[in-house]
Every structure is written in structure tokens, then in C-alpha cells.
Amino acid sequence: MEKIAICHLNGRVAPRYDRTDEFLLVTIRDGKEIVKKKIAGVVAMQSSDLAAQLHIFNVTVLICGGVPVALQNTLRKNGILLIDNVIGNVDDVLAGYMNGHLSPGGGVRYLV
């Protein structure tokens, strides 16, 4: 099973990882079946603690808008694959990830 986190803001991908108030946590089986979805609040958490919290949640992939370079390195050190520069509705983004349309690197990806 794989657990991904999407920075969440009003049903859309939050624009900044270091300023998000919550993550949508999704557990996926065999890359195609959603087993569990839940919102995890991280309000008032320091940006330096977010990667550690994701590690505690057992997240292996983070999908978000922007991430400062220093925090990208912290995520990698915690074994979290980063897919950034993503814009769109979280359900569309989740579907895009599960269909193989999202991967690390590249420019801004807008999923509708």
C-alpha cells in the first residue's frame, strides 16, 4: 500500500507546502484502488516540522503547489517523493496521479 499526501485548501491543491493548514491523506492499494481518504490538520505547525509529521503519517509521496528548496531537501531526507508545481482540484489531481499523469519534475501542471 502507498500513502500520499496532497496539500489541501478548500478542495484544491494548496499553493504552498510550508503554509498549508491541512493535508488530504490517501491510502492506495496496487496503484489503482483508494482504500482510505482523510483530512489531517496541521494548523500552526512550523514548516520545519511538516516533513517529520508526514513521515509519522507514513507518507511516501507529497503532491503540492510550491515548496522552498530547503524544505525539498528535508522531504527527500525523510524518504518522501515530491511532486510539486501542481494546480487543481484535489480529486482531479488524485485521479491524475493514479492514472500515471503526475510524476516528479517538470513545469507547472494544471489538472482539471
N, C-alpha and C positions, 0 to 999 in steps of 0.2 A: 504494500500500500504506500501511497505517496501523499504527503500533506503539503498543500500550497497555501500561501497567504497572499491576499490581494489588499493593498491599501484601499480603504473604503471611505467614501464620503457621499452620503445621500444617493446610494445606488450606483455610483460611478467610481472609477479609479481615482483616488485622491492624488492631487498633483505633486505632493512632496512626501516622501517616506518619513523624513525627520519631523514632520508636522502633522502626521495623521493622528486621529483620535481613536481609530479602530481598524481592525483587520477582519476581513472575511476569511475564515479558515475553512478549507475544503479538503476532505479526505477522498482520494480517488483510488479505485481498485483497477488494476490492469490497464490503466491509462484511458479507460472509457466509461467507468461506472462511478457516479458520485455516491459515496457511502454516507457522508455526513457533511453538513454545512452549518457553521455557527459564526456569530459575530463575537469578537473578543475586544473589549475596550482597553485602550492603553492611554487614556486621557492623563495628561500631566506627567507622562513618563519622559525622562530625559532621552534625547536621541541616542546617546551612548549606550543606554540600557535596552533599546528596542531589539537589537540583534540578539542579545542574550535572552530576551523574552521569546523571540521567535525560535531560538534554539530549545528553550524549555517546552514550547508548543510542539516540538519535533518537526518543524517546517523545513522542507528541503528546497522549495522554490518560492521566491518572492516576486510578485508582479506589482509594479507600481509606476508612478509618473517619474519624477526626478529624484536622484539620490546624489548627495555630495560625494566626491571622490574618496575622502577619508572614511566615510561610512560604507562605501562599496567594499573597501578592503576589510573592514570589520565583519561584514556579512560573509565574505569569502572565507575568512578565518574561522567562522562558525559553521562552515560547510553548507552555506545557503547559496543556491544558484540564483542569480539576479536577472530578471527580465524587466528592464526599465524603459522609459520613454513610451509608455503605453497610455492611451487615452480612450475612454469609452465607458459604456455601461458594463458593470461587473459581470452580468450574466452573459453578455456577448463576448467579453474578454475571456471568461472561463470556457465558453464553447470554442473560441478560437484556440486557446491553449490545448484543449482536449483533442481538437482536430489537427494539431500539429502546425498551426499558423503562427505561433509565437515561439521565439527562441531568443537566447541572449544576443546582444549586439544589434547593430543597425540603427537606423534613424527612428524618428517618431512613428509609432504605429497607432492608427486610429481605427478602432473596430466598432462597427455599427451592426 
